[in-house]
Amino acid sequence: MSFVHLQVKSGYTLLQSTVKIKELVQKAKEDGQKAIALTDHNVMHAILPFYKECKKEGIKPILGITLTVQVEEKIYDLILLARNNQGYQHLLKLATAVQINEKEGVSLETLTAYSEHLFAIFPYSQLQGAFFNKEHVKNILSPFSSLFRHHFYIAVTEKEASEETINMFRSCGIKAVGTNDVRYLEKEHQLAYQCLEAVRKGVKREEIEIHEQERYLKKEEEMKEAFAHFPSLLEETVHIANNCSVSLSLGSSFLPKYPVEEGKSAHVLLRKLCERGMEQKGLSEDKRYQHRLQYELNVIEKMSFSDYFLIVADFMHFAHRKGIITGPGRGSAAGSLVAYALDITTVDPIQYDLLFERFLNPERISMPDIDIDFPDHRRDEVIQYVMKRYGKEHVAQIITFGTLAAKAALRDIAKVFGVDEAEINKLSKLIPAKQGVTLKEVYNTSEEFRSILQSSSLLQTVFSVALLVEGLPRHSSIHAAGIVISEQPLTHYVPLQGGHGDVPLTQYAMNETAAAGLLKIDFLGLRNLTILERILKSVQKFNRTLTLQTIPLNDSETFRLLSNGDTAGIFQFESSGITEILKTLKPSEFEDLVAVNALYRPGPMEQIPHYIKRKHGKEEVHYFHKDLKPILEKTYGVIVYQEQIMQIASRLAGFTLGEADLLRRAVSKKNRSALEEERQHFIKGCLQKGYSIEVASNLYQLIVQFANYGFNRSHAVAYSLIAYYLAYFKAHYKAHFTAALLTSAIGNEERVKQYVHEAKLKGLEILPPSINKSVYPFTVEGESAIRYSLAPIKYIGQTALREIIEKRKEKRFASLFDFCMRISEQAVGRNGLISLIYAGGFDEFGEDRATLIKSIDVAFEHASLMEDFGFEPKYAKAEPLTEEEKLGYEKQALGLYLSSHPLSSYRPFLQKEGAQPLFTLGQQKKGNVKVGALVTERREILTKRGERMAFLNLQDETGEIEGIVFPNAFRKFQEKLSVDGKIFIVGKIEERNHKFQLLINEVISLEDMKQSFLRALYLRVDSQQKQEEVFIELEETFKRFKGDTAVMIYYAAEDKTIRLAPSFNVNPSNECLQYLKKILGDGNVILRE
C-alpha cells in the first residue's frame, strides 16, 4: 500500500457527489486499495453504512468529516479523521455542533474542545491568493497547526504540488499530503457530477463550469504517477491511514433507564404498577391473568426490558392525563398483558386470545417494539413531554432521505439538459408509479420507452446520466414516527442535526440508529384518532357518561351500518373493495371485522368467499384435522392469523410458543435450509404427540402455504376496535361524526365537498359559516345541523381565525361595520372580507351579499377612524345577486355550492323529463338513464387510434359521478361539455372496479332544453287516423324542417302526451306548420311560445 484516498465525498453530501457507498467500497476493493476515508461535508449520514461495507469487503475504513470552521469571521473547510474510538466520539460532537449551534462554522473554541484523537487536513485550495506571502499563510494556518501539532497536514492535489509549495509548508513546520477531492468514481462520470451540480443550483448543465476534471477515484498507480516527483506526499497518506483505527461495537443495545427512587429497581416498580393495573381492571383474582402476568414479567426482567416498559407507560399516562386519546394498540404489542395492565394498550390479550410470544419471544433475544398511535394534531405534545422528562440531549427524531428515484432522476437530468417539458412528460408517464421500480427495468420492459430514447442521441445521454444518479439521496426529512431515547447524551452514539422545532434529528437513518444501539419508539400521528377524539369530546357535551370503554361491541345498529356499506370515513373499511365485502358478509359480531381486516390484502383475499359462505351456512366448515377445531373455529376453518399457526405448532407438535414464533419467522422468510430444519423439528414433535407422518407432513405444508398471507391478529384486533368505534358513532351520533370528519378534511377541498354531499343526503343540515358562531372545527348545532368552519374559506388563515375568535369573546359582532372596526386589516384584508361575505359569513345581518360587498369601502373607511364615535354608517344598497351569481361567488369562496346548487332550479323541470338524481344511479347499477348534471371537470385524452374522447366529473345537488364520452359522442357534443356547463344527459350506467360510470350517448344544454320546453310544438293525433301512415309523413316533415323546438305528441284516445327525442326537434316556420296541418288538420297543430 503506497497511497490511501483521504478526501472522498459521497452522495450524502447532497447533490455534490455521485458516489454511492456500496459502489465506492467495491471499486476500492477492485483497485486493490487496503484503506479508504469518507469525508462528507458537515454530515456523517453515511459513516455507518461505509464502515459496515468496508468491514465486509476487508478494507480499512477511515472515518472522517469535512468540517466548516470559523476563525475570526473567516470560513474554512477542514478534513478531520478519527484516529481512534475517542476521535470518532469527537467527530460525533463536532458534526452535531456544525448542524445545530454553529451553522455558520464551528468556532475555534468548540474545535479545541474536541481536537484530540483527530488528524486535521487543510485543503491547499483555500490558500489561493495568500501564497507567496509566508506570513499570511502562517497566520491562516497557525490556529490549526498549534491545535493539532504533528497531526496537522496540508492537502495538495496533483496540480497544486510543486517544489515551491512543499518548501513553503516545510518552512512553516507543516507536512503536506497528496490527495484527490473525489466526487465520482470513474473519469467518465464527470458529466453526471456536472449535471448534479446543475440540479442543485437550479440551472442548465452548460452554466456549470467544471475547472477540476480529475475528481474521480484514481487508482494507486495513477496517484503514484501524478506525484512521481513528490512520493513523500503519498507516503504521508499511508502513515495517516496506519494511525487511524476505529472499532465500533455495532449491534449492541444501549437501552434508556427509567428514573426510579434510589435503592429501588425498575423491575420491582414495574411489577407493582402492573399489579395495581390488574386490580383496577378487576382481574387481579383471576388465576389465568395472575399466571400470564407473572410469566410476562419474568421474561421482561430476564431480557432487561423493565425500564423500557416504564418509559412507555410514563408518557402514555401523561397523554391520558392531558385527555389525549391513544390507540387501543398497534402491532404485536397488543398481545402483552403487561402493556394492558399499564394502560399502554386497551386490548385484553386473554379475552381476544392474543400471544405474548408474538411480541416478545424469550427464545429469541430482540428489542421490544411498542408503536403508539396518537391523534395527529397532538402527537407533538407527547414528544415535548418526553423531551422535558429525559432532557433534550437524550431525545431525538430520526432522519430519513428522499432519493432520486427513477422518475425524479430522469426528470431532473432531462431538465438540466434543456429537454422539452412535453418530451419529459411523455417519458415520465411510461415509468410506473410504484415503489422500487428502476430505470433499467423500465428500459427492459417498455418498448415505447426504448423507442423514444433511441430516437434521440440527447435522450440517450440523459438516460445514461440518469442511470448514474438514480438512487442518490436528494433531500433529508423526518421519519414519520421514530423517536429515540438514550441514557447517555445522544451524541455519545450518533451525530445530530436540527429537526422540527426544538426536537433534534439523528444524522443516522433508522437502520444505522438501531445499529448504533439506540432503541426506537414509534410515535405515530393517526388522523382517525383525531376524528375519534373530536367526536368523543363533541358527544360528551351532551352525554358525559359515554367513553370508548362503555361502547358495547355487539351493537346491532353498528353492524347494520357496516352491512349496508355506509363506510365513508370509517378507518380500515373505507375502500370500495372492502365495502362490497362487508355488504356481502353482513358482519354480526366484532370477530367478523377482525377477520375481514386481516383477510383483505393480496394473497388471503381468495379466502374471503369461503369465510363468508361458511359464516352463512352455504359451505361446510372443514378442518384438516379435528384437533384444529379449537384453533380455527372462530374463523370457520380458515387460517387467518399468524397466531393460529403458532397455536397449531404448539398444540399439535408440542412446541413452546417461543419455538412456534421461531417457526413462523423461518417459514415467512422462505430460507430453504431453515425450512427443512423446522420441518424436521415439526414432524418429530407431531410424531411424539401421536400423529401420523402423513398428517404431520400435510400439516407442515399447510403452514408453509399459509405463510404467504398470515396476518398479525393483535394488530387486526386493535385496529378493528378503532373502526368499530367510528362506525358506532356514525350509527348513533351522525352529526357529531360528520362534523369531525369534515374538520379532518380541512385543506382537502375535494374531501370536504364529498362529505358535505353525503351529509345532505343523510338529512343533515349544513349551516353556512358565521362570523359569530363558526370556529376552526365544524361544530354540531341542535340535533342534526352542522355549522360550517371558518377555516376552509379562501384567504382566511390562522391569524384571521385567532383574531376573530378572540374579539368575539369580548362580545358578538353586530354588523359588517362593527367587524371591520374590531378586526385588523392585517388579519382580514379585502380579499378575506369578500370571501367571508360570499361564503355567507355575514348573512345573519339580513343584508343581501351584493349590498355587503358594495359596503366594504365604507366599512374600511369607518374602521380607519381613530375611535368608535358610537354611530355606524349606512349600507350602500346594491341590486340583489341572482341565485346563479350568489352560488357562483359562494363556490369561489368555499370551493363548493353550500346554500343551494345550480341545478336546484332545474329539478322540477328535470323530474318532468324523467331525469334521476345522481345519488340514485348507484341503486340502479346498470341500464339506460336520463340525468341533469353540472360539468365540474373535463379531461381529454387520445385513443390508440388518435381520436379524442373525454372524462367528465358530473355533479348535481345529490352527488357526483364520472362521465365517459367516447369519440363518436365527443365529436357531436364537445361544445356542450364545457366546465360549469349545465347539461341534460341520456346515457348508460355501468359499474367498473366497484365504481359507477355514466357512458354518455346524448347531450343537450339544460338552458336550451328548458327554453324549448317552454316553447314547444304540440301535435294532436286522433285514434281514427291511420297512425303508421301519419308518422311516416310526420317524420319526413321533421327531417325537412330540422330545428331547436321540441315536439310534443298528444294521443287523444289515451289522454297521454310524450315528448319526442331531440333528434326530431323542428324549426316551426309557417311553411312547416302548413305541412303539419295538412297531415293532422288545422286544430291539431299548436305552437306554444
Beta strands, then each sheet from edge to edge (+ up, - down):
strand 1: 35-38
strand 2: 60-71
strand 3: 74-82
strand 4: 106-107
strand 5: 118-123
strand 6: 152-156
strand 7: 175-178
strand 8: 371-375
strand 9: 395-403
strand 10: 473-485
strand 11: 496-497
strand 12: 505-509
strand 13: 519-526
strand 14: 765-767
strand 15: 779-781
strand 16: 785-787
strand 17: 927-942
strand 18: 948-955
strand 19: 960-965
strand 20: 982-992
strand 21: 995-1005
strand 22: 1016-1021
strand 23: 1042-1051
strand 24: 1056-1059
strand 25: 1066-1066
strand 26: 1085-1088
sheet 1: 1+ 2+ 3- 5+ 6+ 7+
sheet 2: 1+ 2+ 4+
sheet 3: 8+ 13+ 10- 9+ 12+ 11-
sheet 4: 14+ 16+ 15-
sheet 5: 17+ 18- 19+ 21+ 20- 17+
sheet 6: 24+ 23- 22- 26+
sheet 7: 24+ 23- 25+
end
